[in-house]
Amino acid sequence: MDTDLNLTQHISNRFNEELEGVRNLALNMGGLVEKQVSDGLKALLKAKSKLGEKVASSDYKVNAMEVDIDEQCTLILARRQPAASDLRLVISIIKTITDLERIGDEAEQLGIYAIKLADDNIKPSQFVELRHLGEHVKGMLHDALDAFARMDVGAALATIESSATLKEEYDAISRQLILQMMEDPRQIKNALSVHWCARSLERIGDHSENICEYVVYLVKGRDVRHVSLDEMKAELEE
Amino acid sequence: MDTDLNLTQHISNRFNEELEGVRNLALNMGGLVEKQVSDGLKALLKAKSKLGEKVASSDYKVNAMEVDIDEQCTLILARRQPAASDLRLVISIIKTITDLERIGDEAEQLGIYAIKLADDNIKPSQFVELRHLGEHVKGMLHDALDAFARMDVGAALATIESSATLKEEYDAISRQLILQMMEDPRQIKNALSVHWCARSLERIGDHSENICEYVVYLVKGRDVRHVSLDEMKAELEE
């Protein structure tokens, strides 16, 4: 943990408990979202219709957590008027849960397509690339949440770096699916469903990257969105 | 404007100027994003490659505005420690600009696909439905920004209500494109591009709806995300 953070300064007081509480809630929400993504992907790759239904019908839990955490953050801002790194923590949480909620939406989509594809007896497990993309994205989300939990800038930057191949992997799937559609036009509808899933996975990767950027902001006080990785590293070394 | 808002209470002081300043910046960002969407759609429907390039290469302006406004909001939170409706205003702005930035990303996508489609001599103007969806979404974004500018809950709810047909319009385009792909597999790649554009437009509609929800939160202090329109209305009448 970076020494710049003054979380420990008001240890044992009520304010610190509130900050820790809301941070823990965000981490719990992260855990739930991670499970949703993992289950959504499993339902998809193993054509498990029931699991798909479970994922598609559980998004309300994620949404409820977002609203609850947002409210608690607003209360802290209003009552405690945090400054410096405490303020950054609250702002980072507000931003992180927005991305988590949207990851939840994408996981819901994975669940919905898993049901459709399973009902059509399509097992996308044949698409090795989709599995690879899925595992990559799952790993990114896990690492992003881990970097957030440990406030670890190095891990956040490494996760952002690992996203470099995401676009290529997605493009490869896209090309493969287009070929497949052209070869067998009866498969167009299902291939499109797989395509949407790949897109959802890519977006989950993007949101994970956003979370890593908030970690950098939280710990270093620098806004590194829309900054290239090289510039980011150079700026943080200053 | 709702009388609940105390924007006028600290009129003529420095704090009020700061709040007004950041609100105006957010409105300017909204105007820029609106123009990006409008140009992106025009480039697409009229197969204007140059205009598509302009849209695709202007997203950095939207990004820079997001970072700037975010920073100013954080400064206000740290220095002024706003409460009640002032705090809600700052939080609404932080959330609104996140959605605006993502609308900017979708507009960029429209620009990129406009270039591709124009280069392939495809004029998607033949897709009457895409034009309809585009006009609908453009209107929603405009109304959402208007509701935000005037802090008008009624207008915000009307805009949310108008989104009800968005999904149907999108599904109609999707079905039409699948048919088209099946009839002429050589058109698969271009039809997919049009499909992505429809998806981008649908997402712009979703983000516009989010902005309307922040307007309700700002004026009424109620978080109405993930709440159905009927529940929303009932809750606001309480």
Interface residues (C-beta under 8 A of the other chain):
Chain A: Y60 N63 A64 E66 V67 D70 E71 T74 L77 A78 Q81 A83 A84 L87 R88 I91 I94 K95 T98 I178 M181 M182 P185 R186 I188 K189 L192 H195 D223 R225 H226
Chain B: Y60 N63 A64 E66 V67 D70 E71 T74 L77 A78 Q81 A83 A84 L87 R88 I91 I94 K95 T98 I178 M181 M182 P185 R186 I188 K189 L192 H195 D223 R225 H226
